[in-house]
Amino acid sequence: MRELVMQALSSVEGGYDLLAPKFDYTPFRTPDGVLDATAGVLRPLSPFGPGLDVCCGTGAGLRVLTSLGQGPVTGVDFSTGMLAQARRAHPDATWVRADVGALPFAGAFGLAVSFGALGHFLPAERAALFAGVYRALRPGGVFAFPIGAPLPITSGWYWALAGFDLAMRVRNAVWRPPFVMYYRTCPLSAVQGDLTASGFTVTTLPLTALGRRADGSPKARLVLARTASTP
Ligand SMILES: C[S@@+](CC[C@H](N)C(=O)[O-])C[C@H]1O[C@@H](n2cnc3c(N)ncnc32)[C@H](O)[C@@H]1O
């Protein structure tokens, strides 16, 4: 509890530095089921070339990139602690410490993935993030990430996530540094609009392996944002 409180009062970067040694045992690490469902949807579209994991944390996304046989893989994150864990688990990959709001790559990757990180960016910050990913990709490259279907208002999770976001807004109103993490700021329509504004052509595919709702709709979709095929 003490550790969780210390993390909650830190910045995003500092909080993840503190959490890093235990991160893989928390529910915040993207589960292998989500990673494998993503790889399953991407596989028919491969090969992509070199891969990038944006906000890589301890390196969960490498399970996707390496299973697709992309060749060289790179992870980028701003938490030194998370990168140290990632480097220990995957010594052959390249690990770069950077704020992904200003990604330091140009035309280097065929595929970029990102898991569990979009909630760390305010809607107004997405333009810089997506522009940086666009710049990092080669012509015809793909930026892929899963996104959950909107929860019905009758669902317990709807209220749990709304409660979490409200608690974070109160925390950020009264405490510095802020810890930006909101679950309900990145609905598919808004994210799709921001990607399109950054130059991507956006489609989505259902992540059927993650299950369906009672009405038959998929619980999650994979966003596939492609750069123009000519520079
Ligand atoms: C919930 S963790 C997800 C880690 C990993 N992708 C996974 O799915 O297990 C979010 C990660 O995003 C990183 N992050 C958040 N904002 C960032 C930023 N502006 N620049 C770089 N990394 C950032 C954090 O340091 C953290 O490692």
Ligand as a Chemical Component Dictionary entry (heavy atoms), coordinates in Angstrom:
data_LIG
# 
_chem_comp.id                   LIG 
_chem_comp.type                 NON-POLYMER 
_chem_comp.pdbx_formal_charge   0 
_chem_comp.three_letter_code    LIG 
# 
loop_
_chem_comp_atom.comp_id 
_chem_comp_atom.atom_id 
_chem_comp_atom.alt_atom_id 
_chem_comp_atom.type_symbol 
_chem_comp_atom.charge 
_chem_comp_atom.model_Cartn_x 
_chem_comp_atom.model_Cartn_y 
_chem_comp_atom.model_Cartn_z 
_chem_comp_atom.pdbx_ordinal 
LIG C1  C1  C 0  1.037 0.833  -18.539 1  
LIG S1  S1  S 1  2.722 0.892  -19.033 2  
LIG C2  C2  C 0  2.644 -0.184 -20.466 3  
LIG C3  C3  C 0  3.940 -0.895 -20.713 4  
LIG C4  C4  C 0  3.899 -1.947 -21.801 5  
LIG N1  N1  N 0  3.645 -1.332 -23.095 6  
LIG C5  C5  C 0  2.867 -3.001 -21.504 7  
LIG O1  O1  O 0  1.857 -3.051 -22.194 8  
LIG O2  O2  O -1 3.073 -3.794 -20.593 9  
LIG C6  C6  C 0  2.905 2.494  -19.799 10 
LIG C7  C7  C 0  4.324 2.832  -20.190 11 
LIG O3  O3  O 0  4.288 4.055  -20.920 12 
LIG C8  C8  C 0  5.430 4.802  -20.566 13 
LIG N2  N2  N 0  5.166 6.214  -20.895 14 
LIG C9  C9  C 0  4.112 6.966  -20.511 15 
LIG N3  N3  N 0  4.211 8.209  -21.026 16 
LIG C10 C10 C 0  5.360 8.232  -21.760 17 
LIG C11 C11 C 0  6.010 9.224  -22.533 18 
LIG N4  N4  N 0  5.494 10.475 -22.680 19 
LIG N5  N5  N 0  7.172 8.926  -23.153 20 
LIG C12 C12 C 0  7.706 7.672  -23.026 21 
LIG N6  N6  N 0  7.138 6.680  -22.298 22 
LIG C13 C13 C 0  5.960 6.960  -21.676 23 
LIG C14 C14 C 0  5.629 4.524  -19.100 24 
LIG O4  O4  O 0  6.955 4.823  -18.664 25 
LIG C15 C15 C 0  5.264 3.046  -19.027 26 
LIG O5  O5  O 0  6.412 2.232  -19.185 27 
# 
loop_
_chem_comp_bond.comp_id 
_chem_comp_bond.atom_id_1 
_chem_comp_bond.atom_id_2 
_chem_comp_bond.value_order 
_chem_comp_bond.pdbx_ordinal 
LIG C1  S1  SING 1  
LIG S1  C2  SING 2  
LIG S1  C6  SING 3  
LIG C2  C3  SING 4  
LIG C3  C4  SING 5  
LIG C4  N1  SING 6  
LIG C4  C5  SING 7  
LIG C5  O1  DOUB 8  
LIG C5  O2  SING 9  
LIG C6  C7  SING 10 
LIG C7  O3  SING 11 
LIG C7  C15 SING 12 
LIG O3  C8  SING 13 
LIG C8  N2  SING 14 
LIG C8  C14 SING 15 
LIG N2  C9  SING 16 
LIG N2  C13 SING 17 
LIG C9  N3  DOUB 18 
LIG N3  C10 SING 19 
LIG C10 C11 SING 20 
LIG C10 C13 DOUB 21 
LIG C11 N4  SING 22 
LIG C11 N5  DOUB 23 
LIG N5  C12 SING 24 
LIG C12 N6  DOUB 25 
LIG N6  C13 SING 26 
LIG C14 O4  SING 27 
LIG C14 C15 SING 28 
LIG C15 O5  SING 29 
# 
